[in-house]
Amino acid sequence: NLIDKGYEFKTNCDTEVLLTSYIENKEKCVENLRGMFSFIIYDEERNLLFGARDHFGIKPLYYLDNSDFIVFSSEYKAIVNLLDEVNLNEKSLQNYLSFQYVPLENTMIEDIKLIPPGYSFTVKDGKLELKKYYKVDFIPKKHITANDVKEVVADSIKHHMDAHVEVGTFLSGGIDSTIVATIASQVNPNI
């Protein structure tokens, strides 16, 4: 789509495509993304930060927003050293012990949060504003065949294997990892 609009690319890098998409579409660039990502772009012309986290929260993006500064990182351990005091988020601990995960934007550390899955954000004049850009709509279908499921899984695996680094797969011995490895080897026999 971007090439059709006259943009030229010097590399095959996804970063160049992402930045070009932002130049063309600003905050709506996330509507054209698929896969796992978290990113932050500094828009010098508008003097703001724009970022987003993928639809399902595969790639993390942690943040600390206090009265002095806002900081982001793909790992919370890079942020924890900025805290004067590290406090356990007891509600997160309770959720983890009950459900074996911590929901949405909370973490085990009280002041460190996660950008929720399917959200983008801007930071302007020191103010963080979150915006949901993706909502999962589960539309029941009366008749789904095994072939329908196979096509959706194969399409997802094919798109996730489109990377600029080597791609591999792990086999746990279960049926799901075996299916993923089998379809991935059909897409790329060298996996």
Residue pairs with C-beta under 8 A, 6 or more apart in sequence:
1 32
2 9
2 17
2 20
2 21
2 24
3 9
5 24
7 20
7 24
9 16
9 17
9 20
10 16
12 164
13 164
14 164
18 29
18 33
18 37
18 39
18 41
19 41
21 29
21 32
21 33
22 29
22 41
22 43
22 50
25 31
25 32
26 50
27 50
27 120
27 122
27 131
30 52
30 120
30 133
30 134
31 133
33 52
33 54
34 159
35 54
35 159
35 160
36 54
36 56
36 58
36 59
36 160
37 52
37 53
37 54
37 59
38 51
38 52
38 53
38 54
38 59
38 60
38 61
38 74
38 115
39 51
39 52
40 49
40 50
40 51
40 61
40 72
41 49
41 50
41 51
42 48
42 49
43 49
43 50
46 124
47 124
48 122
48 123
48 124
49 121
49 122
49 123
49 124
50 120
50 121
50 122
51 61
51 72
51 115
51 120
51 121
52 115
52 119
52 120
52 121
52 133
53 59
53 60
53 61
53 114
53 115
53 116
53 117
53 118
53 119
53 120
54 117
54 118
55 117
55 118
55 134
55 136
56 117
56 118
57 114
57 116
57 117
57 118
59 74
60 74
60 75
60 114
61 72
61 73
61 74
61 114
61 115
62 72
62 73
62 74
62 75
62 76
62 78
62 79
62 107
62 112
62 113
62 114
62 115
63 70
63 71
63 72
63 73
63 79
63 112
63 113
63 114
63 115
63 128
64 70
64 71
64 79
64 82
64 83
64 111
64 112
64 113
65 113
65 128
66 111
70 123
70 126
70 128
71 79
71 82
72 115
73 79
76 107
76 109
76 112
79 112
80 86
80 109
80 112
83 109
83 111
83 112
86 109
87 109
87 110
87 111
88 108
88 109
88 110
89 106
89 107
89 108
89 109
89 110
91 106
92 102
92 106
92 107
92 108
93 108
95 101
95 102
95 103
95 106
96 102
96 108
102 108
104 114
104 116
105 113
105 114
105 115
105 116
106 113
106 114
107 113
107 114
115 121
115 130
116 130
116 132
117 134
118 132
118 133
118 134
118 135
118 136
119 130
119 131
119 132
119 133
120 130
120 131
120 133
121 128
121 129
121 130
121 131
122 128
122 129
122 131
123 129
153 179
153 183
154 183
157 180
157 183
157 184
157 187
158 183
158 187
161 167
161 184
161 187
161 188
161 191
167 184
167 188
167 191
168 191
169 177
169 180
169 181
169 184
169 191
170 177
171 177
171 178
171 181
181 191
184 191
185 191
